[in-house]
Every structure is written in structure tokens, then in C-alpha cells.
Amino acid sequence: MNPSKSLNFENTEKAFAHLDSKQLKKALFLFQTVGNVRLVKVGKVLVQLALKLRIPIGWAIRPTVYSHFCGGESIDECHKTIETLDSLGVQTILDFSSEGKESEPELQATFEEIQAAILATKDDQRHAFSVFKVSGIAPTALLEKASRDFDAMNPVEKDAWKRVNHRVNALCACAVECKTPLFIDAEESWLQPAIDRLALEAMKKFNQGENCWIYNTVQLYRVDRLSYLKSITTEGDQQGFQVGVKLVRGAYMEKERNRAIELGYPSPIHPDKQATDEAFNAGIHWCLDHLDRIAFCAGTHNEESSALLAKLILEKGINPGDNRIWFAQLLGMSDHISFNLSDAGFSVAKYVPFGPIQETIPYLIRRAEENTSVAGQSSRELELIRREVSRRKSVD
Ligand SMILES: Cc1cc2nc3c(=O)[nH]c(=O)nc-3n(C[C@H](O)[C@H](O)[C@H](O)COP(=O)(O)OP(=O)(O)OC[C@H]3O[C@@H](n4cnc5c(N)ncnc54)[C@H](O)[C@@H]3O)c2cc1C
């Protein structure tokens, strides 16, 4: 790590040093493909149909989107990725990406996978954080009920809630034992009050003294989240616990807006992208101004927000590698941000999703959709990959 180096997101040599020419061409093909909105729409329908009809599609997905966006089917299969990231100064966040489980045995199995991923970080500096989604270990209907009216849960639901509490508590305790901070991902707004409640209890319990082990996630596309961030900071001040937060913009915008229209309540999402961007950047300012109480991670692929945070860190005379401030991106996305930030000495980690191919499909569909030309991300990735392909040709 070299904090004296200046930050340059345009450096494609650094951004793609982890890909050999064959892998780079594969990435080029992939981003060209997912850049096509119609193709992604048709692909999504076909994949969902194949899943319903139980037609095996792993053979098509594994060498393409899966190998680009996921580390492997098991923790062991992720080792090569973890090693490569580490060799370039980027740490790993193992993310068990199985979704849509509802039965108790399935939820328990997911809990065990997450616990194994946390245990895998013990005494291994290549891992920056662990992570989990509460909906992976709790029935969605229960989370919704606990969010809507916690006190109205019936005895059976209360019993199920106890199991959820127990699982969350066990994962947090395991993370503390392994000395690896733990992110709790944010989800849909109708599930989030219950998640916030669990996260706050865990922060109060485990983030004592100087320690910050538990991080809740704040989605700044929501109109109410900046004030939430401020209120938990005050609570931390008053009750003497450290506040851990992962700042993100938010992944469920369409779903949120559609539900609000359907059920006739005001959308919880900012009216436009600019308002979300302003809220995200205000979140960065807030966290930096309260570093005595807050440790945080900017989970973003946005160049402006990443550059803003990097600039503010340097302007404030904070060590770029300060352990209270992290940048994070997803595997296979915005490598120009991750690897150029790490090269300039900042603390950077990538989510490395893993899990059986079939079970990671919802995650992969979200990545494909996020990377269509409508969302704008793929054109930037494409441009940079193309530039690196030409640069390599010119030096050959
Ligand atoms: C490490 C990491 C962890 C993450 N964890 C979570 C998580 O726990 N929970 C979660 O929900 N998401 C999570 N995300 C996803 C994240 O919320 C965003 O969906 C994604 O990163 C795209 O936003 P961006 O900041 O990278 O930048 P950009 O690409 O600049 O912003 C895109 C985002 O801006 C917002 N936006 C776009 N258009 C509009 C509009 N018209 N009006 C209002 N807002 C708009 C949306 O949130 C959209 O996703 C995570 C992302 C990363 C990188």
C-alpha cells in the first residue's frame, strides 16, 4: 500500500491486472452481452422458466455470468479469488448468496453456511468483513409482521422470532470471536424495521468500548435514512456504543416504487437520482464528521462518491488505510475503482458471492439488470475494458 500515490480511476492497467488476456476478452464479451437490454430481458424470462421446469442450466451460466460475478459454489472454491484480490491489496467479504428460502430446515442450513463463512475468516487477514441477509435466516412473512406491528405477533410467531434472534446473536458472537466485523445487509423497506431492531440490539451488545464489530446498512435512496443515520449516532453517543454502518444507495428501487403505488402510500424513495446522490454524499460527510462514534464502509460503484470520500479522507489528514473507513464493491464490478483505490492506499474490499449456481440466480439476474445500458454501468465498464484491450495490444 502506498498512500502517497495519487488516485486515478482511469488507470486500466491497474484495474485489470488480475485478468489475463483471455479473461479480459471474456469480460468484454460479458459486458457487451449484458449491455443489451432486450437480451437481458429475454434471458431473465428463459432462466426463470428453466428454473421452474427444472431444466439444468448450470452449464451455460457457470462459465459466463457465474464465473465473473461469483467466487465459486463453496468457500473452498473461492480461494483462488481471495488470493488474487489479496495480492492486489483488496480484501474479501464472503457472501453466501442463496435466496428465497422459507422453511425452517432451509433457514437453518443457510444459517450454518453463513456461520461457516464467518469461521473461515478467523486468523486470515485477507478477509475484511463477513456479511449476511436477515431474510436468509428468517421467514419473510415473519420479518414483515415484525416490521409492521412487532407487538401483535402471536405466540407461534413470537417463538419463531426467538429463533431468528438466536441466529442473529449467534452470527454476531461468532464474528466477534473471529475478530471479523460483520455487515447486516439492508432489504426492502417493509422488512427493514425488524432488521434495524436486530442490528441495533447487536450493536449495543457487541460494539462496546472502541470496538465496532456489527454494521447495519443504510440505504440512502430512502428519504428517511439520513435522519436514521443521525439518530443512531445520537443513540450511540448517549448509550456508549460504536455505530457501524455500510452506506449504500439501495437495490430495490423499482420494487419499492411499485408497491407504494399498488398499496397507495407515498414512495419511500427519493424522487430522482440526484436526490439519492446528494443523500449518499451527505451520509459520507456525516460519518466522516463523527468518526469518534462511527466506523463505516461506502458500498458503491459510483466514481464521484468514491472520489469524494477519498478526497475528504486526505483533506482531513486521515490515514487512507484507517480501519474505520472502507470502500467496497462487488466482485466483477467497478474494478477500476477497487484496484485504483487500493493502489493509492485506501482500505478496499469486495463482496465475493458464493453458493450453488441455481441458488445464486436471483443475485446474477440483479447484476445483469444493473449492468444493462439503461442503468448506465455497463457502458463505463465496457469502455474501460476496451481501452485495456487496446493498451495491451499496443505494448505487445
Ligand atoms: C459492497 C456493496 C454492498 C451492497 N449492499 C447492499 C445492501 O445491503 N442493500 C441494498 O439495498 N443494496 C446494497 N448494495 C447495492 C446498492 O444499494 C446499489 O444498488 C448499487 O451499488 C448501485 O448504486 P451505486 O452507489 O453503486 O451507484 P450508482 O450506479 O450511481 O447509483 C445507482 C443507484 O442510485 C439509485 N437511483 C437510481 N435511479 C434513481 C432515481 N431515478 N431516483 C432515485 N434513486 C435512484 C438507486 O439506488 C440505484 O441502485 C450494495 C452494493 C455494494 C457495492
The ligand as a Gaussian input file, in Angstrom:
#p B3LYP/6-31G(d) Opt

LIG

0 1
 C      -20.431000      -3.584000      -1.385000
 C      -21.866000      -3.351000      -1.666000
 C      -22.832000      -3.737000      -0.744000
 C      -24.180000      -3.524000      -1.007000
 N      -25.111000      -3.859000      -0.069000
 C      -26.419000      -3.556000      -0.259000
 C      -27.392000      -3.798000       0.727000
 O      -27.101000      -4.320000       1.801000
 N      -28.676000      -3.447000       0.464000
 C      -29.057000      -2.832000      -0.715000
 O      -30.223000      -2.487000      -0.891000
 N      -28.153000      -2.613000      -1.684000
 C      -26.843000      -2.956000      -1.492000
 N      -25.929000      -2.700000      -2.474000
 C      -26.400000      -2.226000      -3.812000
 C      -26.522000      -0.718000      -3.824000
 O      -27.569000      -0.341000      -2.984000
 C      -26.796000      -0.148000      -5.222000
 O      -27.942000      -0.747000      -5.773000
 C      -25.690000      -0.328000      -6.220000
 O      -24.441000      -0.313000      -5.615000
 C      -25.761000       0.813000      -7.254000
 O      -25.542000       2.074000      -6.633000
 P      -24.144000       2.821000      -6.634000
 O      -23.930000       3.557000      -5.364000
 O      -23.103000       1.829000      -6.960000
 O      -24.136000       3.942000      -7.733000
 P      -24.981000       4.426000      -8.962000
 O      -24.883000       3.395000     -10.042000
 O      -24.515000       5.791000      -9.236000
 O      -26.477000       4.540000      -8.431000
 C      -27.500000       3.688000      -8.791000
 C      -28.467000       3.733000      -7.633000
 O      -28.998000       5.049000      -7.471000
 C      -30.363000       4.983000      -7.085000
 N      -31.179000       5.555000      -8.157000
 C      -31.069000       5.314000      -9.493000
 N      -32.004000       5.989000     -10.191000
 C      -32.727000       6.672000      -9.285000
 C      -33.864000       7.529000      -9.376000
 N      -34.426000       7.811000     -10.550000
 N      -34.374000       8.039000      -8.227000
 C      -33.827000       7.768000      -7.023000
 N      -32.752000       6.969000      -6.874000
 C      -32.207000       6.423000      -7.981000
 C      -30.670000       3.504000      -6.883000
 O      -30.400000       3.196000      -5.555000
 C      -29.659000       2.816000      -7.798000
 O      -29.372000       1.491000      -7.390000
 C      -24.575000      -2.912000      -2.227000
 C      -23.616000      -2.514000      -3.137000
 C      -22.278000      -2.724000      -2.880000
 C      -21.265000      -2.272000      -3.886000

